[in-house]
Amino acid sequence: MSELHKAGFVNIIGNPNVGKSTLMNNLVGEKLSIITSKAQTTRHRILGIVNGPDYQIVYSDTPGIIKPYYLLQENMMQLVASAMADADILLYVTDVVEKPAKNPGYIDKINRIEVPVLLIVNKIDKSSQETVLSLMEQWHTLVPKAEIFPVSALERFNLDSLLERILALLPSSPPWFDKDQLTDKSLRFFASEIIREKIFLNYSKEIPYCTEVTVEEFQESEERYNIRAVISVMRDSQKGIIIGNKGSALKRVGTQARLEMEDFFQKKVFLELFVKVLPRWRENKSRLRQFGY
């Protein structure tokens, strides 16, 4: 391996719905983080690893910054804090809608951080050049140390320039992971996240936020993966909504999840879904530990 090998952690933080997961997926070239239009879709810190002959970029997607109201959200904000603490390069993502003064506490932390900060103004395809330039100016005043990159993660606009700058800033280091590794998460984890994404897409109001998915069986045979997963909700009424009339809603989620898993795993999938009630699981330390938080 080259003595000039570079490697580092490029950690992505920002408010909900600014496009952090879309940005990471497009920088990595794979859909690793689930994406919906609802806030707080991302609950875990997910690594996406990009390897070149003489570099390794370890991207890290994190939950959106929120004021926590229950233990699950407190755990999610601890992931944001850890991403700020162990970054070699910090990507702070905002967009053309968000007001720059929204997070004064985090802006203060970013100004005190010692690593390079790249401030990403995302979704510029949904705005005018005038608005984008005005926003960049405001951000430059607020975070003078940051380099500002206007991008459209969805349209992949200006991501090449961003990648070029990340590579220039990466510290000299041997790789942190095997050079053929794409992520730190297992296929079982991605199965549960795909199901959770379909719940976010198919149900409204509080249902997705009261739901957790556990993969209880994940077996591979020559022909297919056999997967049994449990959807936990907090109340009986939510269980009824998840299942739907004669099981129709649950069947729709199962079909959508199975098709995406087959695309992701490149193999046939047999998926069984069950629903159970776990009252107040978001406040229960041992339950959250079981769920991987």
C-alpha positions as CSV (number, residue, x, y, z in Angstrom):
1,M,0.0,0.0,0.0
2,S,1.2,3.5,-0.8
3,E,3.0,5.4,1.9
4,L,0.9,8.4,0.9
5,H,-2.4,6.6,1.7
6,K,-5.1,8.9,3.2
7,A,-8.1,7.9,5.3
8,G,-10.5,9.6,7.6
9,F,-14.0,10.1,9.0
10,V,-16.2,12.5,7.2
11,N,-19.2,13.0,9.4
12,I,-22.4,14.6,8.3
13,I,-24.6,16.5,10.6
14,G,-27.5,19.0,10.2
15,N,-31.2,19.6,10.9
16,P,-33.9,17.1,9.9
17,N,-34.9,17.0,6.2
18,V,-32.0,19.0,4.8
19,G,-30.9,16.0,2.7
20,K,-28.1,14.4,4.8
21,S,-29.0,10.9,3.9
22,T,-29.4,11.7,0.1
23,L,-26.0,13.4,0.2
24,M,-24.3,10.4,1.8
25,N,-26.0,7.8,-0.4
26,N,-24.9,9.8,-3.5
27,L,-21.3,10.3,-2.2
28,V,-21.1,6.6,-1.4
29,G,-22.9,5.4,-4.6
30,E,-25.2,3.1,-2.7
31,K,-28.5,3.5,-0.8
32,L,-27.3,2.9,2.8
33,S,-29.5,5.4,4.6
34,I,-33.3,5.3,4.3
35,I,-34.9,8.5,2.9
36,T,-38.4,9.9,3.4
37,S,-39.8,13.4,3.5
38,K,-40.6,13.0,7.2
39,A,-38.2,14.3,9.9
40,Q,-36.2,11.9,12.1
41,T,-36.2,9.1,9.6
42,T,-32.5,8.4,10.4
43,R,-32.2,7.0,14.0
44,H,-28.7,5.4,13.8
45,R,-25.3,6.5,12.9
46,I,-24.5,4.7,9.6
47,L,-21.1,4.5,8.0
48,G,-20.6,4.4,4.2
49,I,-17.1,3.6,3.1
50,V,-15.6,4.7,-0.2
51,N,-12.2,3.2,-1.3
52,G,-9.7,4.3,-3.9
53,P,-6.2,2.9,-4.5
54,D,-4.6,5.5,-2.2
55,Y,-7.6,6.7,0.0
56,Q,-10.5,5.6,2.2
57,I,-13.3,8.0,3.0
58,V,-15.5,6.8,5.9
59,Y,-18.7,8.9,5.6
60,S,-21.1,8.9,8.6
61,D,-24.8,9.8,8.4
62,T,-26.4,10.9,11.6
63,P,-30.0,11.7,12.9
64,G,-31.2,15.2,12.3
65,I,-30.6,17.7,15.1
66,I,-33.7,18.1,17.4
67,K,-34.6,19.0,20.9
68,P,-35.1,15.6,22.5
69,Y,-38.4,14.8,24.2
70,Y,-37.8,11.2,25.1
71,L,-35.0,8.7,25.7
72,L,-34.8,7.4,22.1
73,Q,-34.3,11.0,20.9
74,E,-31.7,11.7,23.6
75,N,-29.7,8.6,22.3
76,M,-30.1,10.0,18.8
77,M,-28.6,13.3,19.8
78,Q,-25.7,11.5,21.5
79,L,-24.8,10.1,18.1
80,V,-24.6,13.6,16.7
81,A,-22.3,14.6,19.6
82,S,-20.1,11.6,18.9
83,A,-20.0,12.5,15.2
84,M,-18.8,16.0,16.0
85,A,-16.2,14.6,18.4
86,D,-14.5,12.0,16.2
87,A,-14.7,13.8,12.8
88,D,-11.6,14.4,10.6
89,I,-13.8,16.5,8.4
90,L,-17.2,17.8,9.4
91,L,-19.9,18.3,6.8
92,Y,-22.7,20.6,8.1
93,V,-25.7,20.3,5.8
94,T,-28.3,23.0,5.5
95,D,-30.6,23.9,2.6
96,V,-32.2,26.8,0.7
97,V,-35.2,26.9,3.0
98,E,-33.6,26.7,6.4
99,K,-32.8,30.0,8.2
100,P,-29.1,30.2,9.1
101,A,-29.8,31.3,12.7
102,K,-31.9,28.2,13.5
103,N,-29.3,26.3,15.7
104,P,-27.2,28.9,17.6
105,G,-25.9,26.2,20.0
106,Y,-24.6,24.0,17.2
107,I,-23.2,26.9,15.2
108,D,-21.2,27.9,18.3
109,K,-19.9,24.3,18.6
110,I,-18.9,24.2,14.9
111,N,-17.0,27.5,15.2
112,R,-15.0,25.9,18.1
113,I,-14.3,22.6,16.4
114,E,-10.7,22.1,15.3
115,V,-11.2,20.0,12.2
116,P,-12.0,21.4,8.7
117,V,-15.7,22.3,8.3
118,L,-17.4,22.1,4.9
119,L,-20.8,23.8,5.0
120,I,-23.2,22.3,2.4
121,V,-26.1,24.4,1.1
122,N,-28.3,21.7,-0.4
123,K,-31.3,21.7,-2.7
124,I,-30.1,24.7,-4.8
125,D,-32.1,23.3,-7.7
126,K,-35.2,24.5,-5.8
127,S,-34.0,28.1,-5.5
128,S,-32.7,31.1,-7.4
129,Q,-29.0,32.0,-7.8
130,E,-29.7,35.2,-5.9
131,T,-31.2,33.4,-2.9
132,V,-28.3,30.9,-2.8
133,L,-25.6,33.7,-3.0
134,S,-27.4,35.6,-0.2
135,L,-27.6,32.4,2.0
136,M,-23.9,31.7,1.4
137,E,-23.0,35.2,2.5
138,Q,-25.1,34.8,5.7
139,W,-23.4,31.4,6.4
140,H,-20.0,32.9,5.8
141,T,-20.7,35.6,8.5
142,L,-22.0,32.9,10.9
143,V,-19.3,30.3,10.3
144,P,-16.3,32.2,8.9
145,K,-14.0,29.1,9.2
146,A,-16.2,27.0,7.0
147,E,-15.8,26.4,3.3
148,I,-19.2,26.7,1.6
149,F,-20.4,24.3,-1.1
150,P,-23.7,25.0,-2.9
151,V,-25.0,21.5,-4.1
152,S,-28.0,19.6,-5.2
153,A,-27.5,16.1,-3.6
154,L,-30.5,14.8,-5.5
155,E,-29.3,16.0,-8.9
156,R,-25.7,15.2,-8.0
157,F,-24.8,18.8,-8.8
158,N,-21.3,20.0,-7.5
159,L,-20.7,16.7,-5.7
160,D,-17.5,16.2,-7.7
161,S,-16.0,19.5,-6.4
162,L,-17.1,18.5,-2.9
163,L,-15.4,15.1,-3.2
164,E,-12.2,16.7,-4.6
165,R,-12.0,19.0,-1.5
166,I,-12.7,16.1,0.9
167,L,-9.8,14.1,-0.7
168,A,-7.5,17.1,-0.4
169,L,-8.4,17.5,3.3
170,L,-8.2,13.8,4.3
171,P,-5.3,13.1,6.8
172,S,-2.5,10.7,5.9
173,S,-3.5,7.4,7.5
174,P,-3.7,3.7,6.7
175,P,-7.3,2.5,6.0
176,W,-9.6,2.1,9.0
177,F,-11.6,-0.8,7.4
178,D,-10.9,-3.5,4.9
179,K,-10.6,-2.0,1.4
180,D,-13.5,-4.0,0.0
181,Q,-15.9,-3.0,2.9
182,L,-18.9,-0.8,2.1
183,T,-20.4,-0.2,5.5
184,D,-20.1,-1.2,9.2
185,K,-23.7,-2.5,9.3
186,S,-25.0,-6.0,8.6
187,L,-27.5,-7.2,6.0
188,R,-29.8,-7.9,8.9
189,F,-29.6,-4.2,9.9
190,F,-30.5,-3.1,6.4
191,A,-33.4,-5.5,6.3
192,S,-34.9,-3.8,9.4
193,E,-34.2,-0.3,8.0
194,I,-35.9,-1.1,4.7
195,I,-39.0,-2.2,6.5
196,R,-38.9,0.9,8.7
197,E,-38.6,3.1,5.6
198,K,-41.7,1.6,4.2
199,I,-43.6,2.3,7.4
200,F,-42.5,5.9,7.2
201,L,-43.8,6.1,3.6
202,N,-47.1,4.3,4.2
203,Y,-48.3,5.7,7.5
204,S,-48.9,9.2,8.7
205,K,-49.0,11.2,12.0
206,E,-47.3,9.6,15.0
207,I,-47.3,6.0,13.7
208,P,-43.8,5.8,12.2
209,Y,-42.3,7.5,15.3
210,C,-43.9,4.9,17.6
211,T,-42.6,2.0,15.6
212,E,-39.5,-0.1,15.7
213,V,-38.5,-3.1,13.6
214,T,-36.6,-6.1,14.8
215,V,-35.3,-8.9,12.5
216,E,-35.7,-12.1,14.5
217,E,-34.7,-14.5,11.8
218,F,-32.3,-13.9,8.9
219,Q,-31.3,-17.1,7.1
220,E,-29.7,-17.5,3.7
221,S,-30.2,-20.5,1.6
222,E,-29.0,-21.1,-2.0
223,E,-32.1,-19.7,-3.5
224,R,-33.2,-16.9,-1.1
225,Y,-33.0,-15.1,2.2
226,N,-35.7,-16.1,4.7
227,I,-36.5,-13.2,7.0
228,R,-38.9,-12.9,9.9
229,A,-39.3,-9.4,11.4
230,V,-41.4,-8.0,14.2
231,I,-42.8,-4.4,14.0
232,S,-43.2,-3.1,17.6
233,V,-45.7,-0.3,18.3
234,M,-46.7,1.4,21.6
235,R,-50.5,0.9,21.6
236,D,-53.2,-1.6,20.4
237,S,-54.8,1.1,18.3
238,Q,-51.5,1.5,16.4
239,K,-51.2,-2.2,15.9
240,G,-54.6,-2.1,14.2
241,I,-53.5,0.7,11.9
242,I,-50.2,-1.0,11.0
243,I,-52.1,-4.2,10.1
244,G,-55.0,-2.5,8.3
245,N,-58.3,-3.9,7.0
246,K,-57.9,-7.7,6.7
247,G,-54.1,-7.2,6.8
248,S,-54.0,-5.0,3.7
249,A,-51.7,-2.3,5.0
250,L,-49.2,-4.7,6.5
251,K,-49.2,-6.7,3.2
252,R,-48.4,-3.5,1.2
253,V,-45.5,-2.7,3.5
254,G,-44.2,-6.3,3.3
255,T,-44.4,-6.3,-0.5
256,Q,-42.6,-3.0,-0.9
257,A,-39.9,-4.0,1.6
258,R,-39.4,-7.5,0.0
259,L,-39.0,-6.0,-3.5
260,E,-36.4,-3.4,-2.2
261,M,-34.5,-6.1,-0.3
262,E,-34.3,-8.3,-3.4
263,D,-32.8,-5.3,-5.3
264,F,-30.4,-4.5,-2.4
265,F,-29.4,-8.1,-1.6
266,Q,-29.5,-9.3,-5.3
267,K,-31.3,-12.4,-4.2
268,K,-34.9,-13.6,-3.7
269,V,-36.4,-12.9,-0.3
270,F,-39.2,-14.6,1.7
271,L,-40.4,-12.1,4.2
272,E,-42.8,-12.6,7.2
273,L,-44.0,-9.6,9.2
274,F,-45.6,-9.6,12.6
275,V,-46.8,-6.8,14.8
276,K,-46.7,-6.6,18.6
277,V,-47.4,-4.0,21.3
278,L,-44.5,-2.8,23.5
279,P,-45.9,0.1,25.6
280,R,-43.5,3.1,26.1
281,W,-40.5,1.3,24.4
282,R,-39.0,4.7,23.5
283,E,-38.5,5.5,27.2
284,N,-37.2,2.0,28.2
285,K,-33.4,1.8,28.5
286,S,-33.2,-2.0,28.2
287,R,-35.6,-2.1,25.2
288,L,-33.6,0.6,23.5
289,R,-30.4,-1.4,24.1
290,Q,-32.1,-4.5,22.5
291,F,-33.0,-2.3,19.5
292,G,-29.4,-1.3,19.1
293,Y,-29.6,2.3,20.5
